[in-house]
């Protein structure tokens, strides 16, 4: 039974109270005094970290090696971990046959320019319906971009993953499925992140936290900031400061895992049909740990 009472937007003071409560809870979960202070500390640590021109690769590091390297506050790729997961042995046909019943939400419409809006367009469907839609090459739901399933907690697929214990506390696994050209535009999360590429390849652009001063950031929430700048099609007339951003590129291959430190901006585009998964840490970022 639906509630007949109209739902009114919260008053500004209510919004501020709710936001403050959410930020306080987020800080408690991560063991920091303030999310704002954590963001500023991450940017300060980034200023003294060395500039990089490429993303280094490590071969299946143990937790101690991973944490020591992550403490440098720089991204790196990990080999020899993801390719041993049972999920990597699953074929697209098996995904359709065994998991086609799963409920998914696809991003449709102009999900680039509305990426961080609370009311962006989504379409509910089954996994098999999404796979059929994304393989058709055309959709009236998304005229210019392929529909994209992203940031979904698919526990049935997570049973086929063996996440390394790099973080003391992690959020739930999130899955990303879509054909070539699906994209998550430039943004940063203020949590450490491990990103596993299971099928396909993705092109990822990265920029350090303190270069937000060149990237025209827009706050979605205290832990998420988006940028309107597109490193794949740079418009320096509209965003002249972006010329000063140190943006590096890497290609993530099947079986790779990418460590994205808290506060690093990243843009992700699929070059082929891709299945990816990630998990965010829920603790003090490694770059701030002694």
C-alpha positions, 0 to 999 in steps of 0.5 A, a space after each residue: 500500500 502506498 502512502 497517500 501523503 505527498 513527499 516534499 523536498 527537505 528544507 535547506 536546514 534539514 539537508 545540512 543536518 542530514 549531510 553533517 550526520 552522513 559525514 560524521 558516520 562516514 568519518 567514524 567508519 573510516 576511523 578519522 576525525 573529519 572527512 574534510 580534514 582527511 581530503 585535505 591531508 590526502 591532497 597534501 600528501 600527494 603534493 610531496 609524492 613523486 610525479 609519475 608518467 606511467 603506472 608500475 606493475 607488481 607480480 602478485 604482492 602479498 599484503 605486506 608488500 602491497 601495503 608498503 607500496 600503497 603507502 607511497 600514495 601512487 597507483 599501480 597494477 597487480 598481476 597474477 591474482 585476478 586470473 586465478 578467480 573462478 569468475 575469470 573462467 566464466 564465459 559470456 554464454 555461461 553468464 547468460 545461462 547461469 545468471 541471466 535471471 539476476 536483476 540489474 539496473 542499467 545506466 541509460 541516456 546521457 549518463 556522462 553528463 548526469 553521472 553524479 546526479 541523484 536522479 540520473 536515468 536508470 532502467 531495470 531489467 534482467 541480466 539476460 535482457 541487458 546482455 541482449 540489449 548491449 549486444 544489439 548495437 543500438 538502443 532507444 534507451 541510450 541514443 549516443 552511449 551503450 547502456 551500462 550496468 555499473 556499481 552493482 552489488 551482485 553477490 552471486 558473482 562475488 562468490 566466484 571472486 577471491 579478493 586479497 586481504 590488502 585492506 583491513 576492512 572493505 566495502 562490498 564488491 561492485 560489478 561493472 558490465 558493458 560493451 565497448 564505449 561504456 564510460 565512467 567520466 573523470 571523478 575521484 573517490 576518497 577511499 582506497 580502491 582495488 579494481 579487478 578486470 575480469 573480461 576485456 580491456 579498459 582505458 583508464 586515465 589517472 590524475 593525482 589528488 592535488 591536481 583537483 585545482 586544475 580539474 574543476 571539481 564538483 562535489 557529489 558528496 563528501 567522498 565523491 567529486 566529479 570533473 567535467 573535463 574529458 581527458 579523451 577529448 580535452 577542451 582547453 578553451 573551456 577548461 584552460 587549467 586542465 593543461 597543468 594536470 598530470 594525467 597519465 594513461 594505462 590499459 587494464 588487461 584481463 586478469 589485471 588489478 589496479 590499485 587506485 589510491 584515495 583521492 586520485 581522479 580516474 576516468 574509465 572507458 571499455 575498449 571491448 565488452 568488459 566485466 570488472 569488479 572493485 572494492 573500496 576500503 573502509 579505513 584510513 587511506 594508506 597514504 595517510 598511515 604512518 
